Amino acid sequence: MAEKYLVDIVPTKKPATQKDNVRELKNLMSFFDDPPVRLCAKSGTDKAESSSDILQARYQLGHTTVVMTAQYIRNRKGKKVSPTK
C-alpha cells in the first residue's frame, strides 16, 4: 500500500511535502517490514479477546489459516487482575 501511495499520490503534492512524505514512509516501511513479533502477538491476542472471534485476529494478522493464528496467540494471555485502586 505504501508503494502505491509513493507512486500515485506523492507526485501530486508540492516538492517540500513530497520530501517529507518519502522520508516518513521510509521510516514506517522499515519498521513494518520487520515488526516486533511480540507486538503482533499482543495485538492479535487482544483482537481475539475483544471480538471473541479468532477470525478477526486472523484478518488483522494477515494469516492464511486459523491454525496459524491459534498457534500465534495461544498461551500468550496474561492473568486477569483487578485494578489497584
C-alpha positions as CSV (number, residue, x, y, z in Angstrom):
1,M,0.0,0.0,0.0
2,A,2.8,2.4,0.8
3,E,4.4,1.7,-2.6
4,K,1.1,2.6,-4.3
5,Y,1.0,5.8,-2.2
6,L,4.5,6.7,-3.3
7,V,3.7,6.1,-7.0
8,D,0.2,7.6,-7.2
9,I,-0.2,10.2,-4.5
10,V,3.2,11.7,-3.6
11,P,3.9,13.1,-7.1
12,T,0.8,15.2,-6.9
13,K,2.0,17.1,-3.9
14,K,4.3,20.1,-3.5
15,P,8.0,19.3,-3.5
16,A,8.5,20.0,0.2
17,T,5.6,17.8,1.1
18,Q,6.9,15.1,-1.3
19,K,10.3,15.0,0.6
20,D,8.5,14.8,4.0
21,N,6.2,12.0,2.8
22,V,9.0,10.0,1.3
23,R,11.1,10.3,4.5
24,E,8.3,9.3,6.8
25,L,7.2,6.4,4.6
26,K,10.7,5.0,4.6
27,N,10.7,5.1,8.4
28,L,7.3,3.4,8.6
29,M,8.2,0.8,5.9
30,S,11.5,-0.1,7.7
31,F,9.5,-0.7,10.9
32,F,6.6,-2.6,9.5
33,D,8.7,-4.7,7.1
34,D,10.0,-6.4,10.3
35,P,7.6,-5.6,13.1
36,P,8.4,-6.9,16.6
37,V,6.8,-10.4,16.9
38,R,5.7,-9.7,20.5
39,L,3.8,-6.6,19.3
40,C,2.0,-8.7,16.6
41,A,1.1,-11.5,19.0
42,K,-0.2,-9.0,21.6
43,S,-2.4,-7.2,19.1
44,G,-3.7,-10.5,17.7
45,T,-4.5,-11.8,21.2
46,D,-6.2,-8.5,22.1
47,K,-8.3,-8.7,18.9
48,A,-9.3,-12.3,19.6
49,E,-10.2,-11.5,23.1
50,S,-12.1,-8.3,22.4
51,S,-14.1,-9.6,19.5
52,S,-14.4,-13.2,20.8
53,D,-13.7,-14.3,17.2
54,I,-10.3,-15.7,16.1
55,L,-11.2,-14.9,12.5
56,Q,-11.0,-11.2,13.3
57,A,-7.5,-11.8,14.7
58,R,-6.6,-13.8,11.6
59,Y,-7.6,-11.0,9.3
60,Q,-5.7,-8.4,11.4
61,L,-2.5,-10.5,11.5
62,G,-2.8,-11.5,7.8
63,H,-2.5,-15.2,8.4
64,T,-3.8,-17.6,5.7
65,T,-5.1,-20.2,8.2
66,V,-6.9,-20.1,11.5
67,V,-4.4,-22.8,12.7
68,M,-1.5,-20.4,12.3
69,T,-3.4,-17.7,14.2
70,A,-4.3,-20.1,17.0
71,Q,-0.6,-21.1,17.4
72,Y,0.4,-17.4,17.4
73,I,-2.0,-16.2,20.1
74,R,-2.4,-19.3,22.3
75,N,-0.7,-19.2,25.7
76,R,0.0,-15.5,25.3
77,K,-2.8,-14.4,27.7
78,G,-1.7,-13.0,31.0
79,K,-3.7,-13.4,34.1
80,K,-6.6,-11.0,34.5
81,V,-6.1,-8.9,37.6
82,S,-8.2,-6.2,39.2
83,P,-7.0,-2.6,39.3
84,T,-5.0,-1.5,42.4
85,K,-7.4,1.4,43.1
